[in-house]
Structures are given as structure tokens and as C-alpha cells.
Amino acid sequence: MTPDPVRTHRLVTTLLGTYVLAAGADGLIGVWRRDQKHFPLPARLGPAAAGPHAVLDDAERQLQEYLAGRREDFTLPLAPEGTEFQRTVWHRLRAIPRGTTTTYGQIARDLGRPRAAQAVGAAVGANPLSIVVPCHRVVGSTGSMTGYAGGIETKQALLLLEGALLA
């Protein structure tokens, strides 16, 4: 696969580790913790951004503000790549209010597919826009800290930051 000339990426050091932000022609396509599960191949990232880039600059600023507790929501052009079902799940994730959690089963019920909790879990796990599309707000049916591509410690830190967990 040859790199898309429109794609570009940037490494960003945050309070939670190093993240890779990637943008395409239509907006932000990825926010991944470096070395996380489901980390994309280099061709998906494109070359490193050389100099200013409107989408990446804004995404970096908003991510840093969010992690510092100075921002509650993201206002970025998003262009995640996935199946129709994945994009439907990711859209639903954006509706989970800050400071709350939900379950994979509840999302499946919300989507009118009550037996699709595992499929929802797979779509949540494949979310390419971690933090921005808050997959960390999804927990197991018993409230357990189930899988998170960026690591359970990161998930817990994000939920603490948002007030969904008590320290």
C-alpha cells in the first residue's frame, strides 16, 4: 500500500504518554496511543507533518487542553475510516456524556440490536479516534474496566479526569 499524499501525522507528548494524531483530506482520521493495540500501519498515517497543519495543530491543542482539564468536548472535523456499523457505533460513543459510562450491551440496545454486544465491543475496540471519540466511557456489564486499546491504566485515568471514577 502506497501512502496517501494527503495523509499526514504528528507525534504528541501528553500527560498520558505519546500519541499519534493523523489527518486526511476530510479531517482527523486517528488519535492513537503509540504502541497501542490496533495501531495502524505506517501507510495509513502518511508522512510526518512538516510544519503547521490546521487539523493537526487544532487537534493537538484540544487534546492537551482536554487532558489538562481545560476542555470538555472536542470540536474537530472527524473522518474515521470504518464499516457502516463501526461508524454507527462510533457516532453513538460521541453521545455518552462526560463523567458517565455505559456498557457494550446498552449501546447494542440503543442501536436496536440487543444481541450485538460483542459486535459493539469489536467496533469500540477498533475506534481510531481514542479520547476524541470516547470509547473509554464504555465498561463491562458489571461496571468492570474491560479492554481498552490504550491500556486499562489510561482508561482509568481518563475516567478519573472526567469524574466518572472516584480516586
C-alpha positions in Angstrom: 0.0 0.0 0.0 1.5 3.3 -1.0 1.0 6.3 1.4 -1.8 8.7 0.6 -0.2 12.0 -0.2 -3.0 13.9 1.6 -2.4 11.9 4.9 0.0 13.2 7.4 0.7 12.6 11.1 2.3 14.1 14.2 3.6 12.7 17.4 2.3 14.5 20.5 3.6 14.0 24.1 0.8 14.3 26.6 0.3 13.7 30.3 -0.8 10.1 29.4 2.0 9.3 27.0 2.9 9.7 23.4 0.0 9.9 20.9 0.0 9.9 17.1 -2.5 12.2 15.5 -3.3 11.6 11.8 -5.2 13.7 9.4 -6.6 13.1 5.9 -8.2 15.3 3.3 -11.5 15.5 5.3 -10.3 15.8 8.8 -8.8 13.9 11.7 -8.6 10.2 10.9 -6.8 8.9 14.0 -5.7 9.5 17.6 -3.7 6.5 18.8 -1.5 6.0 21.8 1.8 4.9 20.5 2.2 1.1 20.6 -1.4 0.6 21.5 -3.5 -2.4 20.3 -4.8 -1.8 16.8 -2.0 0.7 16.0 -2.2 1.4 12.2 0.4 0.6 9.6 2.7 3.5 8.5 0.9 3.8 5.1 -2.3 4.7 7.0 -0.6 7.5 8.8 1.1 9.1 5.9 4.4 11.1 6.3 5.2 13.2 9.4 3.8 16.7 9.1 6.4 19.2 8.2 5.4 22.4 9.8 2.0 23.8 10.6 -1.1 21.8 9.7 -4.5 23.2 10.5 -6.2 20.0 11.6 -3.3 18.6 13.5 -2.5 21.9 15.2 -6.1 22.2 16.4 -6.3 18.5 17.4 -3.1 18.8 19.4 -4.2 21.9 21.2 -7.6 20.5 22.0 -6.2 17.2 23.2 -3.7 18.9 25.5 -6.5 21.2 26.9 -8.7 18.2 27.4 -6.1 16.2 29.3 -5.3 19.3 31.4 -8.9 19.6 32.4 -9.5 22.9 30.5 -11.8 21.5 27.8 -14.8 19.2 28.0 -15.6 18.5 24.3 -13.8 18.3 21.0 -14.7 20.4 18.0 -12.7 18.9 15.3 -13.6 17.7 11.7 -13.6 13.9 12.1 -13.1 11.5 9.2 -12.7 8.0 10.7 -12.5 5.1 8.3 -14.5 2.0 9.1 -17.5 -0.1 8.2 -21.0 1.4 8.3 -21.6 -0.5 11.6 -18.4 0.7 13.1 -19.2 4.3 12.2 -22.7 3.9 13.7 -21.1 2.7 17.0 -18.5 5.5 17.0 -21.3 8.1 16.4 -23.1 6.6 19.4 -20.0 6.8 21.6 -19.9 10.6 21.0 -23.3 10.8 22.7 -22.1 9.4 26.0 -21.9 12.4 28.4 -18.7 13.3 30.0 -18.5 11.9 33.5 -20.7 8.9 32.8 -20.2 5.4 31.5 -22.3 2.9 29.6 -22.0 -0.7 28.6 -21.5 -2.6 25.3 -24.9 -4.2 25.8 -26.6 -0.9 26.4 -25.1 0.5 23.2 -26.3 -2.6 21.3 -29.8 -2.0 22.7 -29.6 1.7 21.9 -28.8 0.7 18.3 -31.8 -1.6 18.1 -29.5 -4.7 18.1 -29.8 -6.1 21.6 -27.8 -9.3 20.7 -24.9 -7.4 19.2 -22.9 -6.6 22.3 -19.9 -8.5 21.1 -20.0 -6.7 17.7 -20.3 -3.4 19.5 -17.3 -4.4 21.6 -15.3 -5.1 18.5 -16.3 -1.8 16.9 -15.4 0.1 20.1 -12.0 -1.6 20.2 -11.4 -0.6 16.6 -12.2 3.1 17.3 -9.4 5.1 15.6 -10.1 8.3 17.4 -9.4 7.4 21.1 -10.2 10.1 23.6 -11.9 12.3 20.9 -14.5 9.6 20.4 -14.8 8.5 24.0 -14.5 4.7 23.9 -13.0 4.8 27.4 -16.6 5.5 28.7 -17.7 2.0 27.8 -17.4 -0.6 30.6 -18.3 -4.2 31.1 -21.9 -5.2 32.1 -20.8 -5.3 35.7 -19.0 -2.0 35.5 -15.6 -3.7 35.1 -12.8 -1.9 33.3 -12.8 -4.2 30.3 -10.4 -3.9 27.4 -9.1 -0.6 26.2 -6.6 -0.4 23.3 -4.6 2.3 25.1 -4.4 0.2 28.3 -6.6 -0.1 31.3 -4.5 2.4 33.3 -5.2 5.0 30.6 -8.9 4.2 30.6 -9.0 4.7 34.4 -7.0 7.9 34.2 -9.5 9.3 31.6 -12.5 8.3 33.7 -10.9 9.9 36.8 -10.2 13.1 34.8 -13.8 13.2 33.8 -15.2 12.4 37.2 -16.7 9.1 36.2 -14.5 7.3 38.8 -13.6 8.4 42.3 -9.9 8.4 43.2 
